[in-house]
């Protein structure tokens, strides 16, 4: 337990040293962002050894992930998070929309906590997509809202 806390403290300290702070609500520039995301992914898995999902992080400097979202969504200079269900967590049941929205929120917030040093505002700096066990898109997150995807139609989850 002590070694985990020590490791987390050291990594957090290193993260603070390597990240510059340009302003609130912007993804902070990081010299080697790929390494940072790899560490965040490993830390996420190590912190949640029995309940982790397949989470991947990427920075979109030029808007290449824009094609994955509905028209009008800007992904340029945002962090793209992809959450893939490898444990049957996202087994959606009819009539349980509020439960499902809370589940997506919980999983995204858990992943975001490992990159919050880099992305200062989750609603403005993050875009995300959620996939079920069968690799089917089931939801998205952008502009601070969660959306359920059913046959390519995005429906806000309240």
PyMOL commands that place a pseudoatom at each C-alpha (Angstrom):
pseudoatom trace, name=CA, resn=UNK, resi=1, chain=A, elem=C, hetatm=0, pos=[0.000, 0.000, 0.000]
pseudoatom trace, name=CA, resn=UNK, resi=2, chain=A, elem=C, hetatm=0, pos=[2.828, 2.390, 0.877]
pseudoatom trace, name=CA, resn=UNK, resi=3, chain=A, elem=C, hetatm=0, pos=[4.672, 1.584, -2.322]
pseudoatom trace, name=CA, resn=UNK, resi=4, chain=A, elem=C, hetatm=0, pos=[1.588, 2.390, -4.421]
pseudoatom trace, name=CA, resn=UNK, resi=5, chain=A, elem=C, hetatm=0, pos=[1.186, 5.752, -2.705]
pseudoatom trace, name=CA, resn=UNK, resi=6, chain=A, elem=C, hetatm=0, pos=[4.887, 6.480, -3.109]
pseudoatom trace, name=CA, resn=UNK, resi=7, chain=A, elem=C, hetatm=0, pos=[4.792, 5.550, -6.797]
pseudoatom trace, name=CA, resn=UNK, resi=8, chain=A, elem=C, hetatm=0, pos=[1.703, 7.703, -7.347]
pseudoatom trace, name=CA, resn=UNK, resi=9, chain=A, elem=C, hetatm=0, pos=[3.355, 10.637, -5.568]
pseudoatom trace, name=CA, resn=UNK, resi=10, chain=A, elem=C, hetatm=0, pos=[6.533, 10.327, -7.630]
pseudoatom trace, name=CA, resn=UNK, resi=11, chain=A, elem=C, hetatm=0, pos=[4.643, 10.057, -10.927]
pseudoatom trace, name=CA, resn=UNK, resi=12, chain=A, elem=C, hetatm=0, pos=[2.433, 12.985, -9.983]
pseudoatom trace, name=CA, resn=UNK, resi=13, chain=A, elem=C, hetatm=0, pos=[5.500, 15.060, -9.103]
pseudoatom trace, name=CA, resn=UNK, resi=14, chain=A, elem=C, hetatm=0, pos=[7.148, 14.213, -12.407]
pseudoatom trace, name=CA, resn=UNK, resi=15, chain=A, elem=C, hetatm=0, pos=[3.923, 15.068, -14.204]
pseudoatom trace, name=CA, resn=UNK, resi=16, chain=A, elem=C, hetatm=0, pos=[3.791, 18.496, -12.559]
pseudoatom trace, name=CA, resn=UNK, resi=17, chain=A, elem=C, hetatm=0, pos=[7.381, 19.192, -13.531]
pseudoatom trace, name=CA, resn=UNK, resi=18, chain=A, elem=C, hetatm=0, pos=[6.920, 18.299, -17.208]
pseudoatom trace, name=CA, resn=UNK, resi=19, chain=A, elem=C, hetatm=0, pos=[3.609, 20.047, -17.868]
pseudoatom trace, name=CA, resn=UNK, resi=20, chain=A, elem=C, hetatm=0, pos=[3.425, 23.726, -18.677]
pseudoatom trace, name=CA, resn=UNK, resi=21, chain=A, elem=C, hetatm=0, pos=[0.280, 25.679, -17.786]
pseudoatom trace, name=CA, resn=UNK, resi=22, chain=A, elem=C, hetatm=0, pos=[-1.002, 27.801, -20.717]
pseudoatom trace, name=CA, resn=UNK, resi=23, chain=A, elem=C, hetatm=0, pos=[-4.481, 28.515, -19.353]
pseudoatom trace, name=CA, resn=UNK, resi=24, chain=A, elem=C, hetatm=0, pos=[-7.710, 27.151, -18.005]
pseudoatom trace, name=CA, resn=UNK, resi=25, chain=A, elem=C, hetatm=0, pos=[-9.853, 25.023, -20.289]
pseudoatom trace, name=CA, resn=UNK, resi=26, chain=A, elem=C, hetatm=0, pos=[-7.121, 24.083, -22.718]
pseudoatom trace, name=CA, resn=UNK, resi=27, chain=A, elem=C, hetatm=0, pos=[-5.176, 20.883, -23.104]
pseudoatom trace, name=CA, resn=UNK, resi=28, chain=A, elem=C, hetatm=0, pos=[-1.778, 21.693, -21.701]
pseudoatom trace, name=CA, resn=UNK, resi=29, chain=A, elem=C, hetatm=0, pos=[1.155, 21.190, -24.019]
pseudoatom trace, name=CA, resn=UNK, resi=30, chain=A, elem=C, hetatm=0, pos=[3.313, 18.261, -23.024]
pseudoatom trace, name=CA, resn=UNK, resi=31, chain=A, elem=C, hetatm=0, pos=[6.657, 17.414, -24.530]
pseudoatom trace, name=CA, resn=UNK, resi=32, chain=A, elem=C, hetatm=0, pos=[5.943, 13.701, -24.992]
pseudoatom trace, name=CA, resn=UNK, resi=33, chain=A, elem=C, hetatm=0, pos=[2.195, 13.291, -24.774]
pseudoatom trace, name=CA, resn=UNK, resi=34, chain=A, elem=C, hetatm=0, pos=[2.266, 9.659, -25.958]
pseudoatom trace, name=CA, resn=UNK, resi=35, chain=A, elem=C, hetatm=0, pos=[4.373, 8.647, -22.966]
pseudoatom trace, name=CA, resn=UNK, resi=36, chain=A, elem=C, hetatm=0, pos=[2.082, 10.579, -20.642]
pseudoatom trace, name=CA, resn=UNK, resi=37, chain=A, elem=C, hetatm=0, pos=[-0.988, 8.750, -22.022]
pseudoatom trace, name=CA, resn=UNK, resi=38, chain=A, elem=C, hetatm=0, pos=[0.761, 5.381, -21.743]
pseudoatom trace, name=CA, resn=UNK, resi=39, chain=A, elem=C, hetatm=0, pos=[1.560, 6.076, -18.091]
pseudoatom trace, name=CA, resn=UNK, resi=40, chain=A, elem=C, hetatm=0, pos=[-2.027, 7.197, -17.480]
pseudoatom trace, name=CA, resn=UNK, resi=41, chain=A, elem=C, hetatm=0, pos=[-3.337, 3.977, -19.007]
pseudoatom trace, name=CA, resn=UNK, resi=42, chain=A, elem=C, hetatm=0, pos=[-0.991, 1.824, -16.906]
pseudoatom trace, name=CA, resn=UNK, resi=43, chain=A, elem=C, hetatm=0, pos=[-1.863, 3.756, -13.745]
pseudoatom trace, name=CA, resn=UNK, resi=44, chain=A, elem=C, hetatm=0, pos=[-5.580, 3.341, -14.505]
pseudoatom trace, name=CA, resn=UNK, resi=45, chain=A, elem=C, hetatm=0, pos=[-5.155, -0.434, -14.870]
pseudoatom trace, name=CA, resn=UNK, resi=46, chain=A, elem=C, hetatm=0, pos=[-2.958, -0.754, -11.775]
pseudoatom trace, name=CA, resn=UNK, resi=47, chain=A, elem=C, hetatm=0, pos=[-5.391, 1.270, -9.665]
pseudoatom trace, name=CA, resn=UNK, resi=48, chain=A, elem=C, hetatm=0, pos=[-8.411, -0.764, -10.834]
pseudoatom trace, name=CA, resn=UNK, resi=49, chain=A, elem=C, hetatm=0, pos=[-6.991, -4.300, -11.134]
pseudoatom trace, name=CA, resn=UNK, resi=50, chain=A, elem=C, hetatm=0, pos=[-10.334, -6.108, -10.897]
pseudoatom trace, name=CA, resn=UNK, resi=51, chain=A, elem=C, hetatm=0, pos=[-12.662, -3.639, -12.587]
pseudoatom trace, name=CA, resn=UNK, resi=52, chain=A, elem=C, hetatm=0, pos=[-10.728, -1.832, -15.298]
pseudoatom trace, name=CA, resn=UNK, resi=53, chain=A, elem=C, hetatm=0, pos=[-12.072, -1.451, -18.821]
pseudoatom trace, name=CA, resn=UNK, resi=54, chain=A, elem=C, hetatm=0, pos=[-9.962, -1.061, -21.945]
pseudoatom trace, name=CA, resn=UNK, resi=55, chain=A, elem=C, hetatm=0, pos=[-9.279, 2.684, -21.940]
pseudoatom trace, name=CA, resn=UNK, resi=56, chain=A, elem=C, hetatm=0, pos=[-7.165, 4.443, -24.536]
pseudoatom trace, name=CA, resn=UNK, resi=57, chain=A, elem=C, hetatm=0, pos=[-6.140, 8.102, -24.680]
pseudoatom trace, name=CA, resn=UNK, resi=58, chain=A, elem=C, hetatm=0, pos=[-5.028, 10.184, -27.648]
pseudoatom trace, name=CA, resn=UNK, resi=59, chain=A, elem=C, hetatm=0, pos=[-4.514, 13.856, -28.393]
pseudoatom trace, name=CA, resn=UNK, resi=60, chain=A, elem=C, hetatm=0, pos=[-6.166, 15.257, -31.538]
pseudoatom trace, name=CA, resn=UNK, resi=61, chain=A, elem=C, hetatm=0, pos=[-4.008, 18.162, -32.752]
pseudoatom trace, name=CA, resn=UNK, resi=62, chain=A, elem=C, hetatm=0, pos=[-5.673, 18.456, -36.171]
pseudoatom trace, name=CA, resn=UNK, resi=63, chain=A, elem=C, hetatm=0, pos=[-9.283, 17.249, -35.779]
pseudoatom trace, name=CA, resn=UNK, resi=64, chain=A, elem=C, hetatm=0, pos=[-8.854, 13.778, -37.273]
pseudoatom trace, name=CA, resn=UNK, resi=65, chain=A, elem=C, hetatm=0, pos=[-11.396, 12.276, -34.816]
pseudoatom trace, name=CA, resn=UNK, resi=66, chain=A, elem=C, hetatm=0, pos=[-14.067, 14.714, -35.996]
pseudoatom trace, name=CA, resn=UNK, resi=67, chain=A, elem=C, hetatm=0, pos=[-15.357, 12.121, -38.479]
pseudoatom trace, name=CA, resn=UNK, resi=68, chain=A, elem=C, hetatm=0, pos=[-16.274, 9.803, -35.567]
pseudoatom trace, name=CA, resn=UNK, resi=69, chain=A, elem=C, hetatm=0, pos=[-18.744, 12.312, -34.109]
pseudoatom trace, name=CA, resn=UNK, resi=70, chain=A, elem=C, hetatm=0, pos=[-21.899, 14.005, -35.413]
pseudoatom trace, name=CA, resn=UNK, resi=71, chain=A, elem=C, hetatm=0, pos=[-21.540, 17.032, -37.641]
pseudoatom trace, name=CA, resn=UNK, resi=72, chain=A, elem=C, hetatm=0, pos=[-20.563, 20.209, -35.845]
pseudoatom trace, name=CA, resn=UNK, resi=73, chain=A, elem=C, hetatm=0, pos=[-18.458, 18.556, -33.143]
pseudoatom trace, name=CA, resn=UNK, resi=74, chain=A, elem=C, hetatm=0, pos=[-14.938, 19.930, -33.035]
pseudoatom trace, name=CA, resn=UNK, resi=75, chain=A, elem=C, hetatm=0, pos=[-12.270, 17.521, -31.786]
pseudoatom trace, name=CA, resn=UNK, resi=76, chain=A, elem=C, hetatm=0, pos=[-9.253, 19.657, -32.671]
pseudoatom trace, name=CA, resn=UNK, resi=77, chain=A, elem=C, hetatm=0, pos=[-6.932, 20.222, -29.675]
pseudoatom trace, name=CA, resn=UNK, resi=78, chain=A, elem=C, hetatm=0, pos=[-8.981, 17.869, -27.494]
pseudoatom trace, name=CA, resn=UNK, resi=79, chain=A, elem=C, hetatm=0, pos=[-8.129, 14.599, -25.817]
pseudoatom trace, name=CA, resn=UNK, resi=80, chain=A, elem=C, hetatm=0, pos=[-9.952, 11.643, -27.316]
pseudoatom trace, name=CA, resn=UNK, resi=81, chain=A, elem=C, hetatm=0, pos=[-10.777, 8.851, -24.874]
pseudoatom trace, name=CA, resn=UNK, resi=82, chain=A, elem=C, hetatm=0, pos=[-12.012, 5.485, -26.067]
pseudoatom trace, name=CA, resn=UNK, resi=83, chain=A, elem=C, hetatm=0, pos=[-13.582, 3.152, -23.506]
pseudoatom trace, name=CA, resn=UNK, resi=84, chain=A, elem=C, hetatm=0, pos=[-14.117, -0.441, -24.589]
pseudoatom trace, name=CA, resn=UNK, resi=85, chain=A, elem=C, hetatm=0, pos=[-16.104, -2.796, -22.408]
pseudoatom trace, name=CA, resn=UNK, resi=86, chain=A, elem=C, hetatm=0, pos=[-14.136, -5.983, -21.852]
pseudoatom trace, name=CA, resn=UNK, resi=87, chain=A, elem=C, hetatm=0, pos=[-16.183, -7.162, -18.837]
pseudoatom trace, name=CA, resn=UNK, resi=88, chain=A, elem=C, hetatm=0, pos=[-19.859, -6.782, -19.790]
pseudoatom trace, name=CA, resn=UNK, resi=89, chain=A, elem=C, hetatm=0, pos=[-20.280, -3.612, -17.750]
pseudoatom trace, name=CA, resn=UNK, resi=90, chain=A, elem=C, hetatm=0, pos=[-22.196, -1.768, -20.475]
pseudoatom trace, name=CA, resn=UNK, resi=91, chain=A, elem=C, hetatm=0, pos=[-24.941, -4.348, -20.916]
pseudoatom trace, name=CA, resn=UNK, resi=92, chain=A, elem=C, hetatm=0, pos=[-27.744, -1.850, -21.535]
pseudoatom trace, name=CA, resn=UNK, resi=93, chain=A, elem=C, hetatm=0, pos=[-31.172, -2.802, -20.257]
pseudoatom trace, name=CA, resn=UNK, resi=94, chain=A, elem=C, hetatm=0, pos=[-34.311, -1.137, -21.616]
pseudoatom trace, name=CA, resn=UNK, resi=95, chain=A, elem=C, hetatm=0, pos=[-35.786, 1.440, -19.268]
pseudoatom trace, name=CA, resn=UNK, resi=96, chain=A, elem=C, hetatm=0, pos=[-32.559, 1.917, -17.345]
pseudoatom trace, name=CA, resn=UNK, resi=97, chain=A, elem=C, hetatm=0, pos=[-31.429, 5.103, -19.100]
pseudoatom trace, name=CA, resn=UNK, resi=98, chain=A, elem=C, hetatm=0, pos=[-30.545, 6.996, -15.945]
pseudoatom trace, name=CA, resn=UNK, resi=99, chain=A, elem=C, hetatm=0, pos=[-28.514, 4.030, -14.658]
pseudoatom trace, name=CA, resn=UNK, resi=100, chain=A, elem=C, hetatm=0, pos=[-26.736, 3.799, -18.011]
pseudoatom trace, name=CA, resn=UNK, resi=101, chain=A, elem=C, hetatm=0, pos=[-25.921, 7.530, -18.060]
pseudoatom trace, name=CA, resn=UNK, resi=102, chain=A, elem=C, hetatm=0, pos=[-24.456, 7.294, -14.553]
pseudoatom trace, name=CA, resn=UNK, resi=103, chain=A, elem=C, hetatm=0, pos=[-22.420, 4.244, -15.578]
pseudoatom trace, name=CA, resn=UNK, resi=104, chain=A, elem=C, hetatm=0, pos=[-20.884, 6.059, -18.572]
pseudoatom trace, name=CA, resn=UNK, resi=105, chain=A, elem=C, hetatm=0, pos=[-20.184, 9.094, -16.396]
pseudoatom trace, name=CA, resn=UNK, resi=106, chain=A, elem=C, hetatm=0, pos=[-18.530, 6.982, -13.698]
pseudoatom trace, name=CA, resn=UNK, resi=107, chain=A, elem=C, hetatm=0, pos=[-16.255, 5.207, -16.182]
pseudoatom trace, name=CA, resn=UNK, resi=108, chain=A, elem=C, hetatm=0, pos=[-15.234, 8.406, -17.971]
pseudoatom trace, name=CA, resn=UNK, resi=109, chain=A, elem=C, hetatm=0, pos=[-14.532, 10.246, -14.724]
pseudoatom trace, name=CA, resn=UNK, resi=110, chain=A, elem=C, hetatm=0, pos=[-12.353, 7.352, -13.566]
pseudoatom trace, name=CA, resn=UNK, resi=111, chain=A, elem=C, hetatm=0, pos=[-10.309, 7.514, -16.780]
pseudoatom trace, name=CA, resn=UNK, resi=112, chain=A, elem=C, hetatm=0, pos=[-10.193, 11.326, -16.740]
pseudoatom trace, name=CA, resn=UNK, resi=113, chain=A, elem=C, hetatm=0, pos=[-8.766, 11.379, -13.217]
pseudoatom trace, name=CA, resn=UNK, resi=114, chain=A, elem=C, hetatm=0, pos=[-5.502, 9.975, -14.612]
pseudoatom trace, name=CA, resn=UNK, resi=115, chain=A, elem=C, hetatm=0, pos=[-5.084, 12.793, -17.167]
pseudoatom trace, name=CA, resn=UNK, resi=116, chain=A, elem=C, hetatm=0, pos=[-6.631, 15.699, -15.259]
pseudoatom trace, name=CA, resn=UNK, resi=117, chain=A, elem=C, hetatm=0, pos=[-3.179, 17.265, -14.947]
pseudoatom trace, name=CA, resn=UNK, resi=118, chain=A, elem=C, hetatm=0, pos=[-3.107, 17.635, -18.716]
pseudoatom trace, name=CA, resn=UNK, resi=119, chain=A, elem=C, hetatm=0, pos=[-6.766, 18.453, -19.393]
pseudoatom trace, name=CA, resn=UNK, resi=120, chain=A, elem=C, hetatm=0, pos=[-7.938, 21.125, -16.992]
pseudoatom trace, name=CA, resn=UNK, resi=121, chain=A, elem=C, hetatm=0, pos=[-11.636, 21.103, -17.961]
pseudoatom trace, name=CA, resn=UNK, resi=122, chain=A, elem=C, hetatm=0, pos=[-13.304, 17.768, -18.702]
pseudoatom trace, name=CA, resn=UNK, resi=123, chain=A, elem=C, hetatm=0, pos=[-16.308, 19.307, -20.494]
pseudoatom trace, name=CA, resn=UNK, resi=124, chain=A, elem=C, hetatm=0, pos=[-14.194, 21.348, -22.926]
pseudoatom trace, name=CA, resn=UNK, resi=125, chain=A, elem=C, hetatm=0, pos=[-11.019, 19.286, -23.260]
pseudoatom trace, name=CA, resn=UNK, resi=126, chain=A, elem=C, hetatm=0, pos=[-12.397, 15.753, -23.624]
pseudoatom trace, name=CA, resn=UNK, resi=127, chain=A, elem=C, hetatm=0, pos=[-14.330, 13.881, -26.305]
pseudoatom trace, name=CA, resn=UNK, resi=128, chain=A, elem=C, hetatm=0, pos=[-15.050, 10.201, -25.746]
pseudoatom trace, name=CA, resn=UNK, resi=129, chain=A, elem=C, hetatm=0, pos=[-16.678, 7.146, -27.266]
pseudoatom trace, name=CA, resn=UNK, resi=130, chain=A, elem=C, hetatm=0, pos=[-17.910, 4.029, -25.476]
pseudoatom trace, name=CA, resn=UNK, resi=131, chain=A, elem=C, hetatm=0, pos=[-18.069, 0.559, -27.018]
pseudoatom trace, name=CA, resn=UNK, resi=132, chain=A, elem=C, hetatm=0, pos=[-19.730, -2.595, -25.688]
pseudoatom trace, name=CA, resn=UNK, resi=133, chain=A, elem=C, hetatm=0, pos=[-18.283, -6.123, -25.528]
pseudoatom trace, name=CA, resn=UNK, resi=134, chain=A, elem=C, hetatm=0, pos=[-19.253, -6.747, -29.163]
pseudoatom trace, name=CA, resn=UNK, resi=135, chain=A, elem=C, hetatm=0, pos=[-17.324, -3.633, -30.244]
pseudoatom trace, name=CA, resn=UNK, resi=136, chain=A, elem=C, hetatm=0, pos=[-20.509, -1.698, -31.073]
pseudoatom trace, name=CA, resn=UNK, resi=137, chain=A, elem=C, hetatm=0, pos=[-20.621, 2.032, -30.366]
pseudoatom trace, name=CA, resn=UNK, resi=138, chain=A, elem=C, hetatm=0, pos=[-23.070, 2.606, -27.508]
pseudoatom trace, name=CA, resn=UNK, resi=139, chain=A, elem=C, hetatm=0, pos=[-22.402, 6.155, -26.413]
pseudoatom trace, name=CA, resn=UNK, resi=140, chain=A, elem=C, hetatm=0, pos=[-20.375, 9.321, -26.682]
pseudoatom trace, name=CA, resn=UNK, resi=141, chain=A, elem=C, hetatm=0, pos=[-19.338, 12.290, -24.611]
pseudoatom trace, name=CA, resn=UNK, resi=142, chain=A, elem=C, hetatm=0, pos=[-18.712, 15.792, -25.893]
pseudoatom trace, name=CA, resn=UNK, resi=143, chain=A, elem=C, hetatm=0, pos=[-19.344, 19.340, -24.736]
pseudoatom trace, name=CA, resn=UNK, resi=144, chain=A, elem=C, hetatm=0, pos=[-20.115, 18.082, -21.233]
pseudoatom trace, name=CA, resn=UNK, resi=145, chain=A, elem=C, hetatm=0, pos=[-22.995, 15.811, -22.294]
pseudoatom trace, name=CA, resn=UNK, resi=146, chain=A, elem=C, hetatm=0, pos=[-23.404, 12.062, -22.608]
pseudoatom trace, name=CA, resn=UNK, resi=147, chain=A, elem=C, hetatm=0, pos=[-25.183, 10.604, -25.623]
pseudoatom trace, name=CA, resn=UNK, resi=148, chain=A, elem=C, hetatm=0, pos=[-26.567, 7.136, -26.222]
pseudoatom trace, name=CA, resn=UNK, resi=149, chain=A, elem=C, hetatm=0, pos=[-26.040, 5.837, -29.746]
pseudoatom trace, name=CA, resn=UNK, resi=150, chain=A, elem=C, hetatm=0, pos=[-28.751, 3.683, -31.269]
pseudoatom trace, name=CA, resn=UNK, resi=151, chain=A, elem=C, hetatm=0, pos=[-28.439, 2.792, -34.980]
pseudoatom trace, name=CA, resn=UNK, resi=152, chain=A, elem=C, hetatm=0, pos=[-26.204, 5.829, -35.539]
pseudoatom trace, name=CA, resn=UNK, resi=153, chain=A, elem=C, hetatm=0, pos=[-28.620, 8.275, -33.891]
pseudoatom trace, name=CA, resn=UNK, resi=154, chain=A, elem=C, hetatm=0, pos=[-27.282, 10.233, -30.921]
pseudoatom trace, name=CA, resn=UNK, resi=155, chain=A, elem=C, hetatm=0, pos=[-29.776, 10.683, -28.082]
pseudoatom trace, name=CA, resn=UNK, resi=156, chain=A, elem=C, hetatm=0, pos=[-28.893, 12.768, -25.014]
pseudoatom trace, name=CA, resn=UNK, resi=157, chain=A, elem=C, hetatm=0, pos=[-28.877, 10.843, -21.742]
pseudoatom trace, name=CA, resn=UNK, resi=158, chain=A, elem=C, hetatm=0, pos=[-30.410, 12.771, -18.901]
for i in range(1, 158): cmd.bond("trace and resi %d" % i, "trace and resi %d" % (i + 1))
show_as sticks, trace
zoom trace
